[in-house]
Amino acid sequence: MSAPLIVSIPHRLGREEAVRRLKTGLTRAASSVPVLTVDEERWEQDRMIFRIRALGQAASGHIDVADDHVRLEVTLPWLLQRFAEVAHAAIKQRGNLLLTKKD
C-alpha cells in the first residue's frame, strides 16, 4: 500500500465557517475538473469522508477541519500516484482559494 497524500491548508475562518465552505467545495471543485467525480461525501462532525474517481481509478480519504487549518489525507491507487505532486499543488491552490476568498 502506498503512503497517503497529505495536504495541510491554514485558514483564519474558524472551524464552523471552514466546514460551511467545504460542504459545497468538493462537489464544486469536482465539477471544474472533467476527469474527477465524487462517489461519496459524508460528514461526521468536523470530518468529511470521501471517495472520488479519476481516470477510472478510485481514491478515498478524509478532510479534518480544525480552528486554524484543514488537513486532507487521501490514499491514491498506484496509477494515480504518478500524479501525486500535481494533485498536491492543485488541492493546495483550490483549498486556499476556498478558505481565503471573501464569501
C-alpha positions in Angstrom: 0.0 0.0 0.0 1.3 3.4 -0.9 1.7 6.3 1.5 -1.2 8.7 1.6 -1.1 12.1 0.1 -1.4 14.7 2.8 -2.2 18.4 2.3 -2.5 20.9 5.2 -4.0 24.3 4.4 -4.0 27.1 7.1 -7.0 29.4 7.4 -8.4 32.1 9.6 -12.0 31.4 9.3 -12.7 29.3 12.4 -13.9 25.8 12.3 -17.6 26.5 11.7 -17.0 28.8 8.7 -14.4 26.4 7.2 -16.8 23.5 7.4 -19.6 25.5 5.8 -17.4 26.4 2.9 -16.1 22.9 2.5 -19.6 21.4 2.4 -20.1 22.8 -1.0 -16.5 22.9 -2.1 -15.7 19.3 -3.0 -18.6 18.9 -5.4 -18.0 22.4 -6.9 -14.2 21.6 -7.4 -15.0 18.3 -9.0 -17.4 19.9 -11.5 -14.5 22.1 -12.7 -12.2 19.0 -13.3 -13.7 16.9 -16.1 -11.9 13.7 -15.1 -12.9 13.8 -11.5 -16.2 12.5 -10.0 -17.3 12.4 -6.4 -18.7 8.9 -5.5 -19.3 9.6 -1.8 -19.1 12.6 0.5 -20.3 12.3 4.1 -19.7 14.4 7.2 -19.1 13.1 10.7 -18.8 16.2 12.9 -15.7 18.1 11.6 -14.5 15.3 9.3 -15.6 14.8 5.7 -15.1 11.3 4.4 -15.0 11.0 0.7 -14.5 8.7 -2.3 -13.6 10.1 -5.7 -12.8 8.7 -9.1 -10.4 10.0 -11.6 -9.2 8.4 -14.9 -11.2 5.3 -13.9 -9.4 4.9 -10.6 -11.0 5.2 -7.2 -9.4 7.0 -4.3 -10.6 7.6 -0.8 -9.7 9.8 2.1 -10.9 12.4 4.6 -10.6 16.0 5.5 -10.3 17.1 9.1 -11.3 20.7 9.9 -9.6 22.5 12.8 -10.0 26.1 14.0 -6.9 27.2 12.1 -6.2 24.6 9.4 -7.7 21.9 7.2 -5.9 18.6 6.7 -6.7 16.4 3.7 -5.5 12.8 3.6 -6.2 10.7 0.5 -4.8 7.3 -0.5 -4.2 7.1 -4.2 -4.1 3.9 -6.2 -0.8 3.1 -7.9 -1.9 4.6 -11.3 -2.7 8.0 -9.7 0.4 8.0 -7.6 2.2 9.3 -10.7 0.1 12.5 -10.4 0.6 13.0 -6.6 2.8 16.1 -7.0 0.4 17.7 -9.4 -2.6 16.7 -7.2 -0.9 18.1 -4.1 -0.4 21.5 -5.8 -3.9 21.6 -7.2 -5.5 20.7 -3.9 -3.4 23.3 -2.0 -4.3 26.0 -4.6 -8.1 25.3 -4.7 -8.2 24.9 -0.9 -6.5 28.2 -0.4 -9.0 29.9 -2.7 -11.9 28.3 -1.0 -10.7 29.1 2.5 -9.4 32.7 1.9 -11.7 34.3 -0.6 -14.4 36.5 0.8 -17.8 34.9 0.6 
